[in-house]
Structures are given as C-alpha cells and as structure tokens.
C-alpha cells in the first residue's frame, strides 16, 4: 500500500477513535434574543397572572421563557384594540419570526401560548412543515370558560407539536398572534431542535476523501513541475 495512503488511513482512524454517534440539541425560547416581532426587537412584558408558562416543557427552569410583544402590552402597559376581520397571515396583531437550522436529520418539539390566540407556521425548503390556524371558535380563548382549544394563554390551551426526521437545512418559525379581546396581549414559546451528528464511519469516509483529494492534487503538481 502506498505510504501516503497508509498515513491518511492511520490519521483517519486516530481522528475518529474518540467520536461516537451523538445528537446536537438547541433550545430556542421567547426572550432569548433570537427572532423579531413585527420586524423589530421583541419586548419582554409583565404577564397576566392567569397566563401559563411553556418553559418546563422544553426542559428549562420555570419562567425562563418570557412573554413577549412588539411593545409594552402586558399588565400595566398599553391596551390594544380588538382586531377585526379574519385571523390569518394578512391580518394579525403581531408576527414573531425566527429562522433556525437543522444540521442533520433532526427532531423538533414546539410549545406556544398566546393571548388571545395565534396561527403557527413552520416552513422549510419543501414548504410548510406545520400550518396550524388561529382558534376562531371563540371571541377570546383566554377568557374564563374557554373551550380548551389551542392556541390560548393558559396551559390547558397550549399549542404543542412534535416532528421527527426533518431534513438538514434552514427553517422559519412564524407565530402570528391576534388580539381579539381588547386587553393585555402577548405571546410565549419554546422550541427544542435536535440534529444528528454523523457516525464515526461517516467521519472516517469524509477524512479519507479529503486526504485522497490532497494526495491527487500533490501528484498533479509534481507531474506538472517535472
């Protein structure tokens, strides 16, 4: 066997000796500085005392995820008027948007609360992964006596979704929130994204490939110089 090829193989085995199959996990949540609200910075607000908390669902400490808005619309803040017309992606009170990446075959878990309700959409290279409409069966899903349909502001009205086997690439989470009751307003979310890390055999093949390409390049250089 060529001495250079032996060196490449030895280096590849050494480089992969400590690698094991694993997963890389990233947790996103409202108030972590990622994403925008109506195209600008999101504002952490004082939540109503009946609003729930998504944090523990994502493995976070209680109240890690903030309730957010595009302005100070929580308790003691601005009161927004009710939104008339349809509740869709062309008529909303606030759009929260965050683009994230899945590095390998990945899994995703998402939890959302909103006052009053929200349309939740995730899009990727192949179109919509999730397209969940806003709750239209009640004037104010967060009012007492709610029907328990997501997405609302209490944990019984939490929107919750799980996906597995997502292709590697960039995705965008859009949460369209709607003020339908003319009072405090906000949104909260948390999301876990897990991406597979290549197995050692995959790393071995990659390193061998890089080494062989380098050897071929050196040979061509040597021939041309001769």
C-alpha positions as CSV (number, residue, x, y, z in Angstrom):
1,X,0.0,0.0,0.0
2,X,1.3,3.5,-0.8
3,X,3.0,5.1,2.2
4,X,0.9,8.3,1.8
5,X,-2.3,6.3,1.7
6,X,-1.3,4.4,4.8
7,X,-0.7,7.8,6.6
8,X,-4.1,9.0,5.5
9,X,-5.8,5.9,6.8
10,X,-3.9,6.0,10.1
11,X,-4.7,9.6,10.6
12,X,-8.4,9.0,9.9
13,X,-8.6,6.1,12.4
14,X,-6.9,8.2,15.0
15,X,-9.1,11.2,14.4
16,X,-12.3,9.2,14.7
17,X,-11.2,7.0,17.6
18,X,-12.9,9.2,20.2
19,X,-16.0,10.0,18.2
20,X,-19.4,8.4,18.9
21,X,-22.8,8.8,17.4
22,X,-24.5,11.7,19.1
23,X,-27.0,14.5,18.7
24,X,-26.7,18.3,19.0
25,X,-29.6,20.0,20.7
26,X,-30.6,23.7,20.6
27,X,-33.3,25.3,22.6
28,X,-35.0,28.5,21.5
29,X,-37.4,30.4,23.6
30,X,-39.1,33.8,23.7
31,X,-36.8,36.4,25.3
32,X,-33.6,34.7,24.2
33,X,-32.7,37.4,21.7
34,X,-33.5,35.4,18.6
35,X,-36.2,36.4,16.2
36,X,-38.2,39.6,15.6
37,X,-41.6,41.0,16.5
38,X,-43.2,42.8,13.7
39,X,-39.8,43.2,12.1
40,X,-38.2,44.8,15.1
41,X,-36.9,43.9,18.5
42,X,-39.2,41.9,20.8
43,X,-40.1,43.4,24.2
44,X,-40.4,41.3,27.3
45,X,-43.6,42.1,29.1
46,X,-45.3,41.6,32.5
47,X,-47.6,38.6,32.1
48,X,-51.2,38.4,33.4
49,X,-51.4,36.2,36.5
50,X,-53.5,33.6,34.6
51,X,-51.1,33.2,31.8
52,X,-49.2,29.9,31.6
53,X,-45.6,29.0,31.1
54,X,-44.1,26.8,28.4
55,X,-40.6,26.7,30.0
56,X,-40.7,23.3,31.7
57,X,-42.0,21.6,28.6
58,X,-38.6,22.4,26.9
59,X,-36.6,21.3,30.0
60,X,-36.0,24.9,31.1
61,X,-36.3,26.4,34.6
62,X,-39.7,27.9,35.3
63,X,-40.3,31.4,33.8
64,X,-37.1,31.1,31.6
65,X,-39.2,31.9,28.6
66,X,-40.6,35.4,28.6
67,X,-43.9,36.6,27.5
68,X,-43.1,39.0,24.6
69,X,-44.7,41.5,22.4
70,X,-43.7,44.3,19.9
71,X,-44.4,46.9,22.6
72,X,-45.3,47.1,26.3
73,X,-48.7,45.4,26.1
74,X,-48.6,43.3,29.3
75,X,-50.0,44.1,32.7
76,X,-49.7,47.9,33.4
77,X,-48.8,48.6,29.7
78,X,-50.7,49.6,26.6
79,X,-54.1,48.2,25.9
80,X,-54.5,47.2,22.3
81,X,-57.9,47.4,20.4
82,X,-59.5,44.2,19.3
83,X,-58.6,43.0,15.8
84,X,-61.5,42.8,13.4
85,X,-61.7,40.7,10.2
86,X,-60.2,37.3,9.6
87,X,-57.3,35.9,11.7
88,X,-54.7,35.0,9.2
89,X,-51.2,35.8,7.9
90,X,-52.5,39.0,6.2
91,X,-54.4,40.4,9.3
92,X,-52.6,40.0,12.6
93,X,-51.6,42.0,15.7
94,X,-48.0,40.7,15.8
95,X,-45.7,38.4,13.8
96,X,-42.9,36.7,15.6
97,X,-40.4,35.3,13.1
98,X,-37.2,33.2,13.8
99,X,-35.1,31.4,11.2
100,X,-33.1,28.3,12.5
101,X,-31.0,25.5,11.1
102,X,-31.2,21.7,11.4
103,X,-27.7,20.4,10.9
104,X,-28.5,16.8,10.2
105,X,-31.6,14.6,10.2
106,X,-33.5,16.3,13.1
107,X,-36.3,16.3,15.5
108,X,-38.3,19.3,16.6
109,X,-40.7,20.0,19.6
110,X,-42.6,23.3,19.9
111,X,-44.8,24.8,22.5
112,X,-46.8,28.1,22.1
113,X,-49.1,30.2,24.3
114,X,-50.8,33.4,23.2
115,X,-53.2,36.0,24.4
116,X,-55.6,35.9,22.7
117,X,-54.7,33.3,20.1
118,X,-52.2,32.5,17.4
119,X,-51.6,31.0,14.0
120,X,-48.4,28.9,14.0
121,X,-46.4,28.1,10.8
122,X,-43.0,26.4,10.2
123,X,-41.7,26.4,6.6
124,X,-38.6,24.8,5.2
125,X,-37.1,24.0,1.8
126,X,-40.0,21.8,0.8
127,X,-42.8,24.2,2.0
128,X,-44.9,24.1,5.2
129,X,-43.9,21.6,7.9
130,X,-46.6,23.0,10.2
131,X,-49.6,25.2,9.4
132,X,-51.9,25.5,12.5
133,X,-54.7,28.0,12.2
134,X,-55.7,30.5,14.9
135,X,-58.6,29.5,17.0
136,X,-61.7,31.1,15.5
137,X,-64.5,29.5,17.6
138,X,-64.5,31.9,20.5
139,X,-64.2,35.7,20.8
140,X,-61.5,35.4,23.5
141,X,-59.9,32.0,24.0
142,X,-58.2,33.3,27.2
143,X,-61.5,34.3,28.9
144,X,-63.0,32.2,31.6
145,X,-64.9,29.2,30.4
146,X,-62.7,28.7,27.4
147,X,-63.2,25.6,25.3
148,X,-59.7,24.3,25.8
149,X,-58.7,24.6,22.1
150,X,-55.2,25.7,21.3
151,X,-53.7,28.2,21.0
152,X,-54.7,30.3,24.0
153,X,-52.9,31.7,27.1
154,X,-53.4,29.1,29.8
155,X,-51.6,25.8,29.8
156,X,-54.8,23.9,29.0
157,X,-54.9,25.9,25.7
158,X,-51.2,25.4,24.9
159,X,-50.3,24.6,21.3
160,X,-47.9,21.6,21.2
161,X,-46.3,19.9,18.2
162,X,-43.6,17.3,17.6
163,X,-41.8,16.4,14.3
164,X,-39.1,13.8,13.6
165,X,-36.9,13.1,10.6
166,X,-36.6,16.7,9.4
167,X,-34.1,17.2,6.6
168,X,-31.0,19.3,7.2
169,X,-31.4,22.9,6.2
170,X,-32.9,26.2,7.2
171,X,-36.4,26.6,8.6
172,X,-38.5,29.6,9.6
173,X,-40.9,29.7,12.6
174,X,-43.7,32.3,12.2
175,X,-46.2,32.9,15.0
176,X,-49.0,35.2,14.1
177,X,-50.6,36.5,17.3
178,X,-54.1,38.1,17.4
179,X,-55.6,40.5,19.9
180,X,-59.3,39.7,19.9
181,X,-60.4,40.8,23.4
182,X,-59.1,44.4,23.6
183,X,-57.0,43.9,26.7
184,X,-53.4,42.7,27.6
185,X,-51.6,41.0,24.7
186,X,-48.5,38.8,24.3
187,X,-47.0,35.5,23.2
188,X,-44.7,32.9,24.6
189,X,-42.9,29.9,23.0
190,X,-40.2,27.4,23.5
191,X,-38.7,25.0,20.9
192,X,-36.2,22.1,21.1
193,X,-34.3,21.3,17.8
194,X,-32.2,18.1,17.8
195,X,-29.8,17.4,14.9
196,X,-28.0,14.1,14.3
197,X,-24.2,14.2,14.3
198,X,-22.5,11.9,11.8
199,X,-21.4,8.4,13.0
200,X,-17.7,7.7,13.2
201,X,-17.8,5.7,10.0
202,X,-19.1,8.8,8.2
203,X,-16.4,10.9,9.6
204,X,-13.8,8.3,8.6
205,X,-15.0,8.3,5.0
206,X,-15.0,12.2,4.9
207,X,-11.4,12.4,6.2
208,X,-10.3,9.7,3.8
209,X,-11.9,11.6,1.0
210,X,-10.2,14.8,1.9
211,X,-6.8,13.0,2.2
212,X,-7.1,11.3,-1.2
213,X,-8.1,14.6,-2.8
214,X,-5.0,16.2,-1.3
215,X,-2.8,13.4,-2.5
216,X,-4.1,13.6,-6.0
217,X,-3.5,17.3,-6.0
218,X,0.1,16.9,-4.9
219,X,0.7,14.2,-7.6
220,X,-0.7,16.5,-10.3
221,X,1.5,19.3,-9.1
222,X,4.6,17.0,-9.1
223,X,3.9,15.8,-12.7
224,X,3.5,19.4,-14.0
225,X,6.7,20.5,-12.4
226,X,8.6,17.6,-13.9
